[in-house]
Amino acid sequence: MTSQTTYLHPDQIFDGDALRKGYVAVKSGSITGILDTLPTGATAQTLQGTLSPGFLDLQVNGGGDALLNNTPTMQAMQTMAAAHRRFGTVGIVPTVITDAPEVLDRAAEAALHAQGLPDILGLHIEGPHLCLARRGTHAAQFIRPLDARTLSVVHRLREAGVAVMITLAPEAVSAGQIANLVAMGAVVSLGHSDATAQQTRACLAEGASCFTHLFNAMSPMLARAAGVTGAAINSTAYAGLICDGVHVADEMVALALRARPQADTTFLVSDAMATVGGADHFTLYGQEIRLVDGRLINAEGALAGAHTTMAQGVVRLITHLGLDPATALRMATTIPARVMGRPTGVIGQSLTDCVLLGPDWAVMQTGLA
């Protein structure tokens, strides 16, 4: 028996590009269209709030007391995804940071087992191929140049169809290695680097297409040296950005968004740790990380990831920076989907992966089915 089409009438709809009025047509639990008027004789269920695709987060270290480095399993990935779904994020790329090679091997195995789970979008390998001087909370003893072992892991994941983002420092790669990764189908993101703008542009020319947490752990813009930060802002590559008021000053976020030469190339990430949806502390590399005044601090006093969500980033962009709401929503939905080569827009979206946003743009409900 064919399912009937039903209709929803939210206050407004974010269709993946713009905010609009209308009626949402739903069949078999998925959105099939947006109509200006209802068909003759049809009725619609009224919804208070803005209907939007759920958020996609391409940099999630943990959530719900699970941290991928500590427990590199499919079950940990599912725990992380469930924790973030409570806050409107319906798809995550679990992120394994710098660690022993065996940890990456296990995280890759977990990603292979998680393939096909709707909330798990792939694997983000952030390190260990970084610049020691810009390592942040990443453990110094594991940092090393890109090698055959990691290339083999990425190859195996891509051969199996698992989406991969890999964060590298230009200083940690040899000529041709980025092109090799791109040929495999990996998204190469530049970060944790003290490189010059010239070195950075050489990596972009080789196929790197993204930057990891813009401003953080990268050489800054100076009057006579643009650094990674300046090269990123001036490029048309994608760039992730943590918007929590801690990692980057709001004024710098606004400056970067105004300065980028191509619209819709900057997207939100959380860089979230186990405390999102969990306790106020966790262990990383055998050291306790504590949440203090909204900041996650390690034993060295350095920031150790973030305690924030995509939903909080969206609200901050709109209410603190005055960003157009549709632009902010694209940064949490459409742009990250494009980065990972996924479908965009609300049409075709399952109702379970949609959110309702209130008048203050906060998430009121995740999943409508």
C-alpha positions in Angstrom: 0.0 0.0 0.0 1.4 3.4 -1.0 2.0 5.9 1.8 -0.1 9.0 1.8 1.4 12.4 1.6 0.9 14.5 4.7 1.7 18.2 5.3 3.3 20.3 8.0 3.0 24.1 8.3 5.9 25.5 10.5 6.3 29.2 11.1 9.1 29.1 8.5 11.3 26.6 6.7 15.1 26.6 6.2 15.4 24.8 2.9 19.2 24.5 3.0 19.7 27.8 1.3 17.2 30.3 2.5 14.3 30.9 5.0 10.9 30.7 3.5 7.2 30.3 4.2 5.2 27.4 3.0 4.0 23.8 3.6 6.2 20.8 3.9 5.1 17.7 2.1 6.0 14.4 3.8 5.8 10.9 2.5 7.1 7.7 4.2 8.7 9.9 6.9 10.8 12.0 4.4 10.3 15.5 3.1 9.3 15.4 -0.6 8.7 19.1 -1.3 7.8 22.6 -0.1 4.6 24.1 -1.4 3.3 27.6 -1.3 -0.3 26.5 -1.0 -1.9 23.2 0.1 -3.6 20.9 -2.5 -7.3 21.2 -2.6 -8.9 19.3 0.3 -5.6 18.8 2.1 -4.9 19.8 5.7 -1.6 20.5 7.5 -0.3 20.1 11.0 0.8 23.4 12.4 4.3 23.5 13.9 5.6 26.4 16.0 9.2 27.3 15.1 11.5 27.1 12.2 11.9 23.7 10.5 15.5 23.0 9.4 17.7 20.1 8.5 19.7 18.9 11.6 23.3 20.0 12.0 26.3 18.2 10.8 29.6 18.4 12.8 32.8 17.4 11.1 35.0 17.5 14.2 33.7 15.6 17.3 36.3 14.2 19.7 33.7 13.0 22.2 30.4 13.3 23.9 28.3 11.6 26.5 31.4 10.8 28.5 32.9 8.9 25.6 36.2 10.1 24.0 37.2 8.3 20.8 40.9 8.3 21.6 40.2 6.5 24.9 37.7 4.1 23.5 38.1 3.8 19.7 35.1 1.6 19.1 31.9 1.7 17.2 29.9 1.8 20.4 31.8 4.9 21.6 31.0 6.6 18.2 27.3 5.8 18.8 27.4 7.2 22.3 29.0 10.4 21.0 26.4 10.7 18.2 23.5 10.1 20.6 24.9 12.8 23.0 25.1 15.4 20.2 21.7 14.5 18.7 20.1 15.8 21.9 21.4 19.2 20.9 20.3 19.2 17.2 23.4 17.6 15.6 22.1 14.6 13.6 25.4 13.6 11.9 29.0 13.6 13.2 32.4 12.8 11.9 34.1 11.2 15.0 37.6 12.6 15.4 40.7 10.7 16.5 43.5 13.0 17.5 47.2 12.4 17.8 48.0 9.2 19.5 49.9 5.9 19.2 49.5 4.2 15.7 47.5 1.4 17.3 44.8 3.9 18.4 44.3 5.1 14.8 44.1 1.5 13.6 41.4 0.8 16.1 39.5 4.0 15.3 39.6 3.1 11.6 38.3 -0.4 12.4 35.5 1.2 14.4 34.6 3.5 11.4 34.5 0.5 9.2 32.0 -1.2 11.5 30.0 2.0 11.8 29.6 2.4 8.1 26.0 2.8 7.2 24.9 4.1 10.5 23.0 7.4 9.7 24.6 9.5 12.5 28.2 8.4 11.7 29.5 10.2 8.6 33.1 8.9 8.5 36.3 9.5 10.4 38.3 12.6 11.0 42.0 11.9 11.5 43.4 15.0 13.3 47.1 14.2 13.7 49.6 12.9 14.4 51.1 14.5 11.3 51.2 18.0 12.8 53.7 20.8 13.7 55.2 20.3 17.1 55.1 24.0 17.8 51.4 24.2 17.1 50.3 20.9 18.7 48.0 22.5 21.3 46.8 19.6 23.5 48.1 16.9 21.1 50.7 14.7 22.8 54.2 15.6 21.6 55.6 12.1 21.7 53.3 10.8 19.0 53.7 13.7 16.5 55.6 12.5 13.3 55.6 13.2 9.5 53.0 11.6 7.3 54.0 8.0 6.7 53.0 4.8 4.9 51.2 3.5 7.9 48.6 6.3 7.9 48.4 6.4 4.1 47.5 2.7 4.3 44.8 3.3 6.9 43.2 6.0 4.7 43.4 3.8 1.6 41.7 1.0 3.4 38.9 3.3 4.7 38.4 4.8 1.3 38.4 1.5 -0.5 35.5 0.5 1.8 33.6 3.7 1.0 34.2 5.4 4.4 34.4 9.1 4.2 37.7 10.5 5.6 38.9 13.9 6.6 42.6 14.2 7.6 44.1 17.2 9.2 47.8 17.7 8.3 50.4 20.4 8.8 52.3 21.4 5.6 55.5 20.9 7.5 54.6 17.2 8.0 54.1 16.2 4.4 56.4 15.5 1.4 55.6 16.6 -2.1 53.0 14.4 -3.7 51.5 13.0 -0.4 48.5 15.4 -0.3 47.8 14.7 -4.0 47.9 11.0 -3.1 45.4 11.4 -0.3 43.1 13.5 -2.5 43.3 10.8 -5.3 42.1 8.3 -2.7 39.1 10.6 -2.1 40.1 11.9 1.3 39.3 15.5 2.3 42.7 17.0 3.2 42.5 19.8 5.8 45.4 22.0 6.9 45.9 22.8 10.5 48.1 22.7 13.6 50.8 24.4 11.6 53.4 27.1 11.8 53.8 27.2 8.0 54.2 30.2 5.8 51.5 31.4 3.5 53.6 30.2 0.6 53.9 26.7 2.0 50.2 26.7 2.7 49.3 27.7 -0.9 51.5 24.9 -2.2 49.4 22.4 -0.3 46.2 23.9 -1.6 47.6 23.7 -5.1 48.2 20.0 -4.5 44.6 19.4 -3.6 44.1 20.3 0.1 40.6 21.7 0.3 39.9 22.7 3.9 41.4 24.2 7.0 40.9 22.9 10.6 39.5 25.2 13.2 40.5 28.6 11.6 42.7 30.8 13.9 43.4 28.0 16.4 46.8 26.2 16.3 48.0 28.0 13.2 50.5 30.7 12.4 48.7 34.1 12.7 48.4 37.0 10.3 51.1 39.5 10.7 51.8 42.7 8.8 54.5 41.1 6.6 53.6 37.4 7.0 50.1 36.2 6.3 50.8 32.8 7.8 48.4 29.9 7.6 45.6 32.0 9.0 45.9 34.7 6.3 46.3 32.1 3.6 43.2 30.4 4.8 41.1 33.5 4.9 42.2 34.7 1.5 41.6 31.3 -0.1 38.4 29.8 -1.5 39.0 26.6 0.4 36.6 25.5 3.1 37.4 26.4 6.7 36.0 25.0 9.9 35.5 27.4 12.8 34.7 27.0 16.5 32.3 29.7 17.6 32.0 29.5 21.3 33.4 32.8 22.4 36.4 31.0 23.9 38.5 29.6 21.0 38.1 32.7 18.7 37.0 36.2 19.7 33.7 37.1 18.1 35.3 40.1 16.4 37.8 37.8 14.7 35.0 35.4 13.5 33.1 38.4 12.1 36.3 39.7 10.4 37.0 36.4 8.8 33.5 35.9 7.5 33.5 39.4 5.9 37.0 39.0 4.4 36.6 35.6 2.7 36.6 36.0 -1.1 33.9 33.4 -1.7 30.7 33.0 0.3 29.6 29.8 1.9 33.1 28.4 2.4 33.3 28.7 6.2 31.4 26.2 8.4 30.9 25.6 12.1 32.5 22.7 14.1 32.3 22.0 17.7 35.6 20.3 18.4 33.6 18.8 21.3 35.0 16.6 24.0 33.4 14.0 26.3 31.8 16.7 28.5 29.1 17.5 26.0 26.2 15.5 27.4 28.5 14.1 30.1 30.4 14.9 33.3 32.6 18.0 33.7 35.9 16.1 33.4 37.6 13.3 31.5 41.0 11.8 31.0 43.2 12.4 27.9 46.7 10.9 27.6 46.4 9.9 31.3 45.8 13.5 32.4 42.6 14.9 33.8 40.9 17.6 31.7 38.5 19.8 33.6 35.7 22.2 32.6 36.5 25.5 34.2 34.3 28.5 33.4 33.3 27.0 30.0 36.9 26.1 29.1 38.4 22.7 29.0 41.9 23.0 30.4 44.7 20.4 30.5 47.5 20.1 33.0 49.6 22.6 30.9 46.9 25.2 31.1 46.2 24.8 27.4 42.7 24.5 25.8 41.9 20.8 25.3 39.1 20.8 22.8 35.8 22.5 23.4 32.7 22.2 25.5 30.1 23.5 23.0 27.6 22.3 20.4 26.7 23.3 16.9 23.4 24.6 18.2 25.3 27.0 20.5 27.5 28.1 17.6 24.4 28.9 15.4 22.8 31.0 18.2 26.1 32.9 18.9 26.6 33.7 15.2 23.1 35.2 15.0 22.7 36.8 18.4 26.3 38.0 19.2 27.7 38.6 15.7 24.5 39.7 14.0 24.9 37.2 11.2 21.9 36.6 8.9 20.1 33.5 10.2 20.1 31.7 6.9 23.9 32.2 6.6 24.4 30.8 10.1 22.2 27.8 9.3 24.1 27.1 6.1 27.3 27.0 8.2 25.8 24.2 10.3 24.1 22.2 7.6 24.7 22.9 3.9 28.4 23.8 3.9 29.6 20.8 6.1 27.5 18.5 3.8 29.3 19.9 0.8 32.7 19.5 2.4 32.0 15.8 2.8 30.2 15.3 -0.5 26.8 14.7 1.0 23.3 15.7 -0.2 22.2 19.2 0.9 18.8 20.8 1.5 15.7 19.8 3.4 14.0 18.0 0.5 14.8 14.3 0.8 15.6 14.8 4.5 14.1 12.3 7.0 11.9 14.0 9.6 14.0 12.2 12.2 17.0 14.3 11.0 15.2 17.6 11.1 15.1 20.2 14.0 12.6 22.8 15.2 14.2 26.1 16.2 12.6 28.6 18.5 12.3 32.4 18.0 15.8 32.7 19.7 17.2 30.2 17.2 17.8 27.6 19.9 16.9 24.0 19.2 13.5 23.1 20.6 13.2 19.6 19.2 15.4 17.1 17.3 13.5 14.7 15.1 9.9 15.2 14.2 8.8 11.6 13.3 
